[in-house]
């Protein structure tokens, strides 16, 4: 019975839309433009503990559409989920929260973003699939590079009295 208590547990408690905003600073004139919009997308992920073995993971996306350097729309969305993760080895918890959880949350956010853009009067933007494992590895590499650069910056800035 004691062995059962040490079994790894990973469960979705809830998935929810945490934040959504839309800006159309050049409407209605932007609807008269004939040129195709240029779309920019930025993505960020995050996770934080809520209680013992309970975590909130989130995916945030910003979609900006411009026509001739005028913003047609800007949509920001943040989808989150509450996950139970107990008895997970420490070296596996961060990848779980940074890869598996975003993979679960992201389809909901994609749908909400497309819906928001459609409701704004524009054709929907269907966000591409994201390889969150690659995204996670890239984030780790950037953090490692920043950590390597930080001691050099501190050493270079020392002063003598």
trRosetta pair geometry for C-beta under 8 A, 3 or more apart (Angstrom, degrees):
i j d omega theta_ij theta_ji phi_ij phi_ji
1 4 5.8 -46 -161 22 40 115
1 5 7.4 41 146 -19 63 98
2 5 5.8 -50 -163 26 43 114
2 6 7.2 30 147 -11 67 105
3 6 5.9 -65 -158 39 40 106
3 7 7.3 64 145 -47 66 86
4 7 5.7 -25 -161 -10 43 117
5 87 7.9 158 141 -66 53 143
6 87 5.4 153 -169 -137 47 140
7 87 6.3 100 89 90 26 155
8 86 7.2 167 -154 88 44 57
8 87 4.9 -141 -96 99 46 95
8 88 5.4 77 -139 -85 107 64
9 53 7.5 29 74 -172 116 126
9 84 6.0 -37 127 126 109 106
9 85 7.0 176 91 -142 69 25
9 86 4.3 12 49 50 110 97
9 87 6.1 76 9 36 81 103
9 88 7.9 -101 52 -44 51 88
10 83 6.9 -6 -163 179 75 109
10 84 7.0 171 -143 89 28 67
10 85 5.3 20 -108 -108 77 74
10 88 6.9 68 -69 -72 101 125
10 96 6.8 -123 -115 -164 135 135
10 100 7.6 -10 -178 124 146 153
11 83 6.9 163 82 -159 43 64
11 84 4.5 4 53 50 94 108
12 15 6.4 -15 -174 -41 125 95
12 81 6.1 -52 -144 -177 95 126
12 82 7.7 102 -171 78 56 57
12 83 6.0 -39 -108 -105 48 77
12 104 6.4 -159 -89 173 128 152
13 54 7.1 16 -20 -140 153 102
13 81 7.6 139 52 171 73 77
13 82 4.0 -53 67 101 118 101
13 83 6.4 -162 6 -90 90 20
13 84 5.8 100 -49 -27 106 91
14 81 6.5 -178 94 -151 50 62
14 82 4.7 27 46 35 89 106
15 79 7.1 10 -178 175 92 102
15 80 7.5 177 -152 97 53 41
15 81 4.4 -19 -103 -101 70 99
15 104 7.0 -133 -91 138 130 101
15 105 6.1 -177 -138 -111 110 73
15 108 5.7 164 154 -28 130 165
16 79 7.5 175 93 -158 34 64
16 80 5.9 -18 66 67 79 83
16 81 7.2 146 18 -92 64 47
17 20 5.9 -11 173 -31 121 117
17 77 7.2 -56 -150 -163 99 99
17 78 7.6 112 -170 81 58 55
17 79 5.8 -42 -108 -107 56 71
17 80 7.9 115 -138 23 11 75
17 108 7.4 -140 -70 146 81 114
17 109 7.9 140 -111 -99 82 67
17 112 5.7 149 -105 -116 126 160
18 58 6.3 -31 11 -125 152 125
18 78 4.5 -58 70 105 107 101
18 79 6.6 155 9 -124 89 15
18 80 4.3 54 -40 -1 128 117
19 60 7.8 3 62 -117 115 101
19 76 7.1 -26 124 121 106 96
19 77 6.8 169 94 -152 67 37
19 78 4.1 30 46 37 98 111
20 75 7.6 -13 -166 -171 80 89
20 76 7.2 171 -148 92 36 59
20 77 4.8 11 -109 -111 79 82
20 78 7.4 -143 -62 28 55 63
20 112 6.4 -109 -98 158 137 123
20 116 6.1 -154 -178 -85 122 146
21 75 7.2 171 87 -150 52 47
21 76 4.9 5 52 54 95 98
21 77 7.8 -166 25 -71 55 52
22 73 6.5 -24 -164 -165 89 109
22 74 7.3 150 -156 80 42 55
22 75 5.3 -6 -104 -104 74 79
22 116 5.7 -163 -70 173 122 113
22 120 5.6 -158 -168 -83 142 127
23 71 7.3 2 109 136 106 136
23 73 6.7 152 81 -157 54 57
23 74 4.4 -3 54 54 104 101
23 75 7.9 -162 25 -70 65 41
24 27 3.9 16 143 -11 120 125
24 30 7.2 -137 -173 37 93 141
24 72 7.2 -23 -137 159 80 46
24 73 5.1 -21 -93 -100 78 82
24 120 6.1 166 -62 -167 129 117
25 71 5.3 49 41 76 112 116
25 74 7.8 25 -9 6 101 110
26 29 5.7 -78 168 65 84 98
26 30 4.2 94 105 -49 104 113
26 70 4.8 58 -63 167 169 116
26 71 6.1 150 -2 72 112 64
26 72 6.6 -67 59 -104 114 37
27 30 5.5 -58 -82 31 54 108
27 31 6.6 53 -134 -25 80 99
27 72 8.0 74 -63 -165 84 56
27 121 7.6 108 -128 53 135 141
28 31 5.3 -36 -176 18 72 119
28 32 7.7 71 137 -20 77 95
29 32 5.9 -55 -169 27 49 112
29 33 7.8 64 140 -35 68 89
30 33 5.6 -28 -165 0 51 118
30 67 6.1 135 -155 39 94 130
30 70 6.2 -157 -101 119 103 123
30 71 8.0 -58 -96 101 149 43
30 72 4.7 159 173 -122 142 73
31 121 6.7 -42 -96 135 123 132
33 67 4.4 101 133 142 162 150
33 68 6.7 -151 -140 11 133 115
33 70 7.5 -172 -66 61 150 127
33 72 7.5 -108 42 -93 142 112
35 67 5.3 145 78 -160 101 96
35 68 5.9 106 48 -40 148 96
36 67 7.7 -164 109 -113 20 93
37 65 4.0 18 164 -176 145 103
37 66 6.2 139 -160 65 86 29
37 67 4.9 -65 -98 -66 74 85
37 72 5.2 -69 -108 9 135 148
37 122 7.9 -4 -2 -153 152 133
38 65 7.1 152 71 -154 40 55
38 66 5.1 -22 57 63 94 88
38 67 7.6 158 10 -83 73 39
39 63 6.6 -20 -163 -166 99 92
39 64 7.3 148 -156 80 48 49
39 65 5.3 -18 -98 -99 72 78
39 125 6.1 155 -130 -132 146 136
40 62 8.0 -10 110 111 89 90
40 63 7.4 155 81 -155 52 43
40 64 4.5 -10 58 59 102 99
40 65 7.9 -170 22 -75 68 33
40 66 7.5 26 -3 0 106 105
41 61 6.5 -19 -165 -166 94 99
41 62 7.1 159 -153 82 45 54
41 63 5.4 -7 -103 -103 80 72
41 64 7.9 -168 -73 24 37 68
41 127 6.4 136 -136 -125 152 100
42 61 7.1 159 82 -153 50 50
42 62 4.8 1 52 51 97 101
43 59 6.9 -19 -164 -171 95 92
43 60 7.2 150 -157 83 46 56
43 61 5.4 -10 -102 -102 73 77
43 130 6.4 166 -164 -106 174 155
43 135 7.3 -59 104 -135 128 142
44 59 7.5 158 84 -158 46 48
44 60 4.7 -10 60 59 94 103
45 57 7.3 -5 -175 -177 97 91
45 58 6.8 166 -155 88 53 54
45 59 5.3 -18 -103 -103 79 68
45 60 7.6 -173 -80 19 31 73
45 98 6.2 114 114 -144 138 66
45 102 4.9 -43 -119 -82 135 135
45 132 7.1 80 -58 -143 158 110
45 135 7.0 95 -1 131 130 131
45 136 7.9 -42 59 -82 148 78
45 139 7.9 -88 51 -56 106 158
46 57 7.2 172 93 -155 48 50
46 58 5.0 -5 59 56 91 98
46 60 7.4 24 4 -6 107 108
47 55 5.6 13 -175 172 102 122
47 56 6.8 173 -148 90 55 50
47 57 4.4 -13 -100 -104 94 75
47 58 7.3 177 -77 17 47 67
47 97 3.8 62 -124 167 173 124
47 98 6.6 -104 -5 -67 132 64
47 101 6.6 99 -93 63 122 155
48 55 6.8 165 84 -155 30 79
48 56 5.6 -8 58 57 80 93
49 54 7.1 95 -164 79 68 57
49 55 5.5 -52 -104 -101 48 78
50 54 4.6 -63 66 111 103 101
50 55 6.3 169 4 -110 88 20
50 56 5.5 86 -49 -22 115 94
50 82 6.7 -22 6 -134 157 102
51 54 4.2 23 53 43 88 120
53 84 5.9 23 143 -160 96 76
53 85 6.2 -160 -165 71 66 47
53 86 4.0 10 -140 -82 130 91
54 82 6.5 0 -175 -176 98 98
54 83 7.4 160 -154 83 52 42
54 84 5.7 -27 -99 -101 70 65
54 85 7.9 146 -97 26 21 69
55 82 7.3 162 84 -153 39 53
55 83 5.2 -22 65 63 89 92
55 85 5.9 -9 10 21 120 116
55 97 5.8 -74 141 -110 157 122
55 101 7.6 -86 104 -86 119 157
56 80 5.6 3 -176 -178 100 121
56 81 7.1 162 -151 81 58 38
56 82 5.6 -30 -95 -97 72 67
56 83 7.7 150 -99 17 23 77
57 80 6.8 163 85 -154 42 68
57 81 5.5 -12 59 58 88 90
57 83 6.0 13 2 3 111 125
57 97 5.3 -166 -92 -161 119 78
57 101 3.4 38 80 144 170 147
57 102 6.5 -116 156 -54 123 62
57 105 6.4 -152 105 -25 100 142
58 78 5.7 10 -178 -178 122 98
58 79 6.7 164 -152 86 70 43
58 80 4.0 -27 -97 -98 92 87
58 81 7.6 172 -82 17 50 62
58 105 7.0 -153 -137 169 30 168
59 78 7.2 174 86 -149 42 55
59 79 5.4 -6 57 59 91 92
59 80 7.8 -180 20 -81 58 46
59 102 5.0 108 -73 -136 117 90
59 105 4.9 162 5 104 115 123
59 106 5.2 -9 59 -84 176 75
59 109 5.4 -117 89 -13 115 160
60 76 7.2 0 -174 -173 96 87
60 77 7.0 177 -148 93 55 46
60 78 4.3 -14 -101 -101 86 89
61 75 8.0 6 108 108 92 91
61 76 7.4 177 91 -148 50 46
61 77 5.4 -4 57 59 90 91
61 78 7.8 175 20 -80 59 46
61 109 5.9 129 6 156 124 128
61 113 6.0 -41 88 -78 136 145
61 127 6.7 -39 -157 -100 157 158
62 74 7.1 -8 -171 -172 93 89
62 75 7.3 167 -153 87 47 50
62 76 4.9 -9 -105 -103 81 82
63 73 7.7 12 106 106 94 95
63 74 7.3 169 87 -152 54 42
63 75 4.7 0 55 56 100 97
63 76 7.9 -169 24 -73 63 39
63 113 6.1 107 -8 -169 138 124
63 117 7.1 -47 95 -72 146 127
63 125 5.8 158 -169 83 151 153
63 127 7.4 -115 -80 -79 126 107
64 71 6.6 -63 -165 -132 95 100
64 73 7.7 -165 -143 97 41 50
64 74 5.0 1 -108 -110 78 84
65 71 7.3 101 78 -162 55 59
65 72 4.3 -49 105 57 104 113
65 73 5.2 24 41 48 109 78
65 74 7.7 -152 25 -71 65 46
65 122 7.1 148 52 -163 167 163
65 125 7.3 -155 -65 -59 122 141
66 69 6.0 7 175 -118 125 17
66 70 6.3 148 -158 69 77 34
66 71 5.6 -45 -99 -96 78 46
66 72 6.4 180 -107 -1 20 85
67 70 5.6 -29 69 62 73 91
67 72 5.2 68 -6 -55 103 113
71 74 5.9 -16 -173 -38 129 102
72 122 6.8 99 144 -94 123 141
73 117 6.7 144 98 -127 153 82
73 120 5.5 82 -115 140 151 157
73 122 6.1 -121 1 -13 143 149
75 113 5.9 127 123 -147 138 83
75 116 5.3 133 -140 107 135 131
75 117 5.9 -84 -33 -69 154 86
75 120 7.6 -131 -72 -22 115 150
77 109 5.6 152 119 -156 124 94
77 112 5.6 154 -153 105 150 116
77 113 5.2 -128 11 -78 149 88
77 116 6.9 -177 -67 3 124 153
78 109 7.7 -34 -159 -117 13 123
79 105 4.8 161 114 174 111 102
79 106 7.2 157 65 -94 138 27
79 108 5.1 150 -152 92 148 106
79 109 3.7 -125 -6 -69 135 100
79 112 6.7 154 -73 26 114 141
80 105 6.8 -16 -131 -135 13 141
81 101 6.1 -162 64 -165 124 97
81 104 6.2 -15 -15 101 171 117
81 105 4.9 -136 -16 -82 118 108
83 97 7.5 -175 62 -107 142 78
83 101 5.7 -100 -27 -107 154 116
85 88 5.0 -27 170 -5 97 139
85 93 6.3 125 139 -133 137 90
85 96 6.0 136 -132 119 145 144
85 97 7.2 -97 -8 -64 165 92
88 92 5.4 -121 172 89 95 105
88 93 4.8 122 106 -82 120 82
88 96 6.1 -49 -173 -4 155 160
89 92 4.6 71 67 14 89 108
89 93 7.2 -148 91 -27 41 83
90 93 5.8 -42 -145 10 34 117
91 94 7.7 -51 -165 26 30 100
92 95 6.0 -63 -157 48 47 106
92 96 5.8 54 148 -31 76 109
93 96 5.5 -57 -149 34 30 116
93 97 6.3 19 159 -11 67 108
94 97 6.0 -59 -145 42 30 104
94 98 5.8 11 161 -5 67 120
95 98 5.7 -67 -130 52 29 101
95 99 5.2 -6 179 9 72 121
95 100 7.5 70 134 -8 70 93
95 136 6.4 88 -128 166 72 156
96 99 6.9 -61 -114 49 13 86
96 100 5.0 -26 -156 29 56 125
96 101 6.8 68 145 -23 63 95
97 100 7.6 -14 -54 51 15 87
97 101 5.3 0 -147 7 42 136
98 101 7.4 39 -21 41 11 102
98 102 6.9 -5 177 -5 33 119
98 132 7.2 179 144 163 62 105
98 136 4.4 111 134 -118 117 117
98 139 7.3 -133 -165 59 135 145
99 102 6.6 -69 -151 39 16 103
99 103 6.5 15 156 -20 58 112
99 132 4.8 150 -139 116 58 106
99 133 5.1 45 -133 -85 128 64
99 136 5.0 -51 -69 -31 93 151
100 103 5.7 -59 -153 34 30 115
100 104 6.7 27 153 -18 65 105
101 104 5.7 -56 -153 34 35 111
101 105 6.2 22 156 -12 69 112
102 105 5.6 -62 -136 45 35 106
102 106 5.6 45 167 -39 72 107
102 130 7.6 -62 143 90 121 125
102 132 4.5 162 85 -124 125 150
102 135 7.7 -83 99 76 161 141
103 106 6.3 -39 -130 19 22 116
103 132 5.4 -129 -57 23 83 140
104 107 7.9 -70 175 22 27 98
105 108 6.0 -68 -171 38 49 111
105 109 6.3 39 144 -18 82 111
106 109 5.5 -59 -146 39 39 111
106 110 6.2 45 157 -26 72 101
106 130 6.2 -130 -147 38 159 114
106 132 7.3 -158 -29 -56 144 125
107 110 5.5 -46 -145 30 34 116
107 111 6.6 34 157 -17 63 104
108 111 5.9 -59 -156 37 30 111
108 112 6.4 26 151 -16 66 109
109 112 5.6 -56 -144 40 34 110
109 113 6.1 35 157 -21 68 105
109 127 7.9 -23 111 40 90 152
110 113 6.0 -56 -148 35 26 110
110 114 6.4 23 156 -15 63 108
110 126 7.0 41 -179 -159 107 62
110 127 4.8 -129 -123 50 92 110
111 114 5.9 -57 -147 38 29 109
111 115 6.2 29 155 -19 64 110
112 115 5.6 -55 -145 38 30 114
112 116 6.3 33 156 -22 65 106
113 116 5.8 -54 -147 34 29 111
113 117 6.5 26 156 -16 64 107
113 125 6.8 -62 136 76 105 96
113 127 6.1 44 74 -23 146 122
114 117 6.0 -57 -148 37 30 109
114 118 6.3 30 154 -18 64 109
114 124 4.0 39 -165 -166 90 119
114 125 6.3 -145 -104 64 69 50
114 126 5.7 25 -94 -90 129 60
114 127 7.5 -126 -52 -2 94 82
115 118 5.8 -57 -148 38 30 111
115 119 6.3 28 155 -18 65 108
115 124 7.5 13 -60 -116 27 118
116 119 5.8 -57 -147 38 29 111
116 120 6.5 32 151 -24 62 107
117 120 5.6 -54 -152 32 32 115
117 122 5.2 -65 172 73 86 109
117 123 7.6 -12 134 95 112 34
117 124 5.4 121 82 -128 113 51
117 125 5.2 61 19 13 177 90
118 122 7.0 -104 -95 70 29 59
118 123 7.4 -4 -100 -165 73 21
118 124 4.6 -14 -59 -72 102 91
122 125 7.7 3 117 -29 119 92
127 130 7.9 -19 147 -35 110 100
130 135 6.1 21 166 -39 110 139
131 134 4.1 41 107 18 115 114
131 135 6.4 160 92 -16 60 87
132 135 4.9 -49 -139 41 41 120
132 136 6.0 51 155 -27 68 101
133 136 5.7 -50 -149 33 29 114
133 137 6.5 28 151 -17 62 105
134 137 5.6 -53 -147 37 33 112
134 138 6.3 35 153 -20 65 105
135 138 5.9 -56 -151 35 28 112
135 139 6.5 30 151 -20 62 105
136 139 5.7 -54 -151 33 30 113
136 140 6.6 31 151 -18 64 104
137 140 5.7 -51 -150 35 33 112
137 141 6.5 35 151 -21 64 105
138 141 5.6 -53 -150 34 33 113
138 142 6.5 34 152 -19 65 103
139 142 5.8 -53 -149 35 32 110
139 143 6.4 31 153 -17 65 107
140 143 5.7 -57 -148 39 32 111
140 144 6.2 33 153 -21 66 106
141 144 5.6 -53 -146 36 31 112
141 145 6.4 31 154 -18 64 105
142 145 5.7 -55 -148 37 31 111
142 146 6.3 31 153 -19 65 106
143 146 5.7 -54 -146 37 32 111
143 147 6.3 32 154 -20 65 106
144 147 5.7 -54 -146 37 30 112
144 148 6.3 30 154 -19 64 107
145 148 5.7 -54 -146 37 31 111
145 149 6.2 26 155 -16 65 109
146 149 5.8 -59 -145 40 30 108
146 150 6.3 42 154 -36 65 103
147 150 5.7 -43 -146 19 30 118
147 151 7.9 27 163 -12 58 93
148 151 7.3 -57 -166 29 30 99
148 152 7.4 22 147 -8 60 113
149 152 5.7 -65 -158 42 41 113
149 153 6.1 41 150 -24 75 108
150 153 5.7 -57 -148 34 31 111
150 154 6.4 28 156 -18 66 106
151 154 5.6 -56 -147 38 35 111
151 155 6.1 35 155 -19 69 105
152 155 5.8 -53 -144 37 30 110
152 156 6.2 27 157 -17 64 111
153 156 5.8 -58 -145 40 28 110
153 157 6.3 16 159 -14 63 114
154 157 6.1 -67 -146 39 27 104
154 158 7.5 51 153 -52 60 85
155 158 6.3 -30 -164 -15 36 112
